Amino acid sequence: MIVSKQLNGENYNTWRRAMMMALSAKNKLSFVDGTLPRPSNLYDAQGLAWTRCNNMVLSWLLNSVSTEIANSIIYIDDASEIWKDLQDRFSQHNGPRIFQLKKSIASLCQENNSVSTYFTTMKGLWDELANHQPLPACTCGALKTVMSYHHQQHVYQFLMGLNESYSPVRGQILLMDPLPSINKVFSLIIQDERQRMISSPSPSFNQNTIALFTKAISSSRFAGSKFPTRKDRPTCSHYGISGHTVDKCYRVHGFPPGYKFTKGKNAFPSAQQVSGVSESPQLPITYEQCQQLLKMLKPEVTEHDSSINQVSSFVSKDSELTMQGEGYTSAGDCVPKTHLY
């Protein structure tokens, strides 16, 4: 194999250029371009020499293409016929290829590549485009102007594809008059890139790397934690609410003193309210006496003074009742301690 890359069908133009250079260096280009045709007599000294050189070129061609392509040309005896066959199959018309090259040049950007890799890729596209669209051969003074304009286009295209971090040095280059050559511009950008590496030796991370790093830290932090999940939480068999069992349900056994009820649709009344008015409160006085007391405490403005006197006499009459339980301050007092604080 006399070229670095084999022909795979997509790289025919670059492969053809490399093969022509290699064959020309070995003085065998005439065997493929048709300038040295097959002799009429292959058995004399000249015919035998041609056959030997032709077979050598055939072996180079077979080793310089992929296995699939080599299987399709292995039975061709003339190197020029193989060369023409490959050209007919893989050569593209200049129009579509030129369009593809110009589109690739316009959309090429540096992105995560280094400046050297970005410039090398773009220069390869420029050279291939120049091969399809060569400048006219002219010896007048206008050729110099055309060449200068052509090189300026390369500078603009190269600067447009650089990352925004190179905006300061790009602005300085655009202010130069006259505009430097593309090689000089590349040298200035490389110097700026090396200066950045010296001033900030820490590696730079893109957004994808930072996201993956954060995700890994979060996973390792909470790995092995045994927080109770929703399905592991106890559920009340009476109301079907998670967070407690029926043995500790306030709505069944009553709320503790001073419990703050939640306002909203999820708030429930206490156990005494749920059970209804049919259950008489466990007070040291009778139910009828409490009803009388409530009637006497109705806010009537006209009988305010008389109501107070009646309440006082009622409390004095029942002051000798024995108070049951520890929830009351003294005998005759029907108000629980918890309501005094």
N, C-alpha and C positions, 0 to 999 in steps of 0.2 A: 504494500500500500504506500503510495507516494504522496498522499494528502492526509491531513489530520482527521478529517471527517468524511464518512461515507455518504454516498448519495441515498437519500430516503424519499425523494420525490418532491418534498417541500423546499429543499435547499439547492435546487438545481443551478440557479444563477451563481451562487457563491462557489458551489462545487465545480462548475464549469470553469470559472475564473482560476481557481486553484490548480485544476488539472492542466490547463493551458500553460500556466507558468512552469509547472513541474516538467511537462513534456518538452517545452521549449528549452529548459535548462539541460535536459538530456538529449537534445537534438533529435527528438522523435515527434515533433508537432506535425511534420509533413505527412505522417502516416494516418492522421485523423482528419486533417483539414482538406484532404484530397489532392494536395500538390504532388504527391508521390504515389501514383496509381499502381495497381498490380501489374507486374511485367507479363508479357505474353508467354514467355518460356520460364517456368518455375524450376527447371532442372539444371540450368546452367549456373555459373558462379554468381551472377548478379541476381538471378531468381532465388537461389538458395539463401543469399544474404538478406534479400527482402523478406523471405518467409521467416527467417530467424528473428529479425527485428519486429515483424508484424506480430508474431506470437508473443514476443516480450511485451509489446504494448497491450495485447489482448489480456495477458495475465495481470497487468497493472489496472486495467479497466475493471476486470472481474473482482479484484480485491478492493477496489475503491467504491463499490456499490453495495447495497444491502443484499442479504441472501435472497429475498424475493425477486429483486430486480436481476440479480446474477443468474437465477434459474431461467429467466426469459431471454437471455442473450448469450447463453453459453454455447449454443450451436451455430453462432455466426462466425465465419472464418476471417472476415475482413474487419480490421479495427475502424476504418472509416465508416463502414456500414453500422457498426455498433454506435459510433459517435452520432451519426445522423438519426438512428432510431431513438436514442435517448433524447436528442434535441426535439424530435417531433412529438414525443410523449410528454415531456415535462417542461418544455419551454413555454412560457406564457407570453401573450402579446404585450407589447409595451404599455398600451393604454390601461388595462386593469392593474398591472403591476405598479405603474407609476402612481395611480390613484391610491393603491394600498400603501405604498411607501409614504406618500405625502400625508395620508391620514394617520399613519403611525407616528410620523414626526410631529404632527400637530398635537396629538394626544399624549405624547411621551412626557412623563414627569419623574422627578427624582424619587419622591415618596420615601421609602425606608432604605433605599440604596445609597451607597457612598457616591461622592462626586465623580470619582474615577470610573466606577461602573456605569453611572448615568451617561457620562461623556462618551465612553467607549461604545455603548449601545447606539447613541445618537449618531456618532461618527460613522458607524457601519451602515446606517440607513442613508446618510448623506452620500457615502461613496457608491452605494448601489444605485441610488437615484442619479448620480452623475454618470454612471455607466450607461443608464438608459437614456439620459438626456445630456449628452456631452455638449460643452460649450463650443461654439463655432471656431474653427481654426482661422484666425485673422492676425495680420501683422500690423494693422493700423493702430492709432492711438485709442480708438474706441474700445478695444479689447480690455485695456487696463481699467477703464471705467466700469465695464461689465463685470470684470473679476472682482473689483472692489465692492460693487453692489451685491454680488453673490456671497462674498465673505461676511458682509454686514448682516445678511439674512441669517447666516449660521449663528452669529453672535446673539441676535435677538431671540432666535429659537432656543438656544441653549440657556439664556438667562430667564426666559419665560417658564421653563420647566423646573427651575430650582425651587427649593422649599422657601417658605417665608422667613425662615431664620437667617437667610442670606440677603435680606432686603437692604441692610446698610451698605455692604460691599457692592451689591448690584446697583444701587443708586450712584455710588461713586464711579463705577465703570461707565454708566450711561452719561455721566457729566463730562467724560473725557472727549476732547476734540483734537484730532480725529479719533474715531473709535478704534481701539486696539484690535489686533487680529484675534482669531478664535483661540489660537494656542496661548497667546498672552493672557486672554481672559481666563482660560482654564488654569493657568499657573497662578493667577491672583486668587481664584476661588479655592484652589488647593491650599495655598498659604493661609487663607482665612480658616479653612477647615482644621488645619493642623494647630493653629492658634487656639481654636475652640477646645481641641482635645487637651492641650496643655493647661489651659485655665480651668477646665472642668473635667478632671480625670474620672469622676464617678460615671458609671454607665448610665445611659439614658434609657428610660422605659417608655414604650408607647402605651396607649390606653388599653389595648387588649392585655398586655402583660400586667398592668396594674390591677385590672379587673380580676384576672386569674389569681394574682397574689392575694388580693383581699378575700376572695372566695375561699382560698385554701386556709387562711388564718381563721375565718369564721367557722369553717368546718372542724378544724382542730380544736378550737376553743370550746365548742359545744358537743364535741364527740364524747360519748360516755356519760353525759349528764343524764340524771334520772328524774327529770321533772315529770310530775303526774300528767298524763294525757287526759283528754276529756272523757274517754271511755273508762278510765280508771277511777274517776271521781264517784263518790257514793251518791245514790239517788233516793229520794224520799218516796216510799211506797204509797203514801196517802195522797200527795199532790203531784207526784211525778217530777219534782224539781231537783236538779243535781246540786251537790254541795253539802248535803247532810242526810242523815237517815231519819226514819220515823220516830226513833227513840229520842232524838234531839230536836224534833220539829217544834218550833215555837207556836205555830198555828194550831197544833193539837194540844200541847201541854201549857200554853200560855206564854206571853212575852215577859221577859224580866222587867223589873221596875226601871223607869227611865229610858226604855228602848225608843230609839228615834226611828219612826216609820219613814219609809221611802215614798216620796211623792211620785205619782205616775201610774201607768197602767199595771205595773207589776206589784203595786202595794196591796197588801191584804189586811183585813181587820184582825184583831186579836182573837184568841180562842173564846173569850167570853162573849164577844160580839158575834162570832160565827155561830155559837151554840144557840143564840136566840134569847128572847126575853122570858121564855118559859122556865129557865133556870134561875132560881132566886139567889141573890148574893148571900154569901156567908157572913152576915153582919150580926153583932150582939143584940140588936133590936129587931123587932118584928117588921115584916114587910109593910103592914098597914101603917105603922108609925113613920116609916120612911116616906110613904106616899103622902101622908099628912104634912110632913116636913117640906117636901117638894112643892106642894100646893101653897104653903105659907111663904115660901121663898120666891114666888112669882113677882117680877118687877112691876108692881102697881104703884104709880106715883102718888095717887090720892091716899093710899093706905100704907105708906112707907113706914110711918112711925108705929102704927098699930101692929104691923107685921113683925117688926123687930121685938116688940114686947111679947108677942105670942111665942116667938121662937125662944126667947129667954126663959119664959115660964115652962116651956116644953123640955128644954134641956135641964132645968133645975129639977123637974119632976122625975126624970129618968136618970139622974146622976148617980143613983144607988145601984144601977145595974152592974153586974160583974162582967168585966171585959175579958174576952177570951183571945188568946194568941199574943204574940209579941209585936204585932204590927200596930199597936195603939199606944198613945202616950200615957193615959191614965184612965181610971174608971169614969164612965159617963161620957167619954169622948168617942165619937163615932167616925172620926176622920183618921185614916192610916198615917203612920209616921212618914211614909215615903212621899206623901203629898205636902208635907210641911217644909221640904228642903228644895 
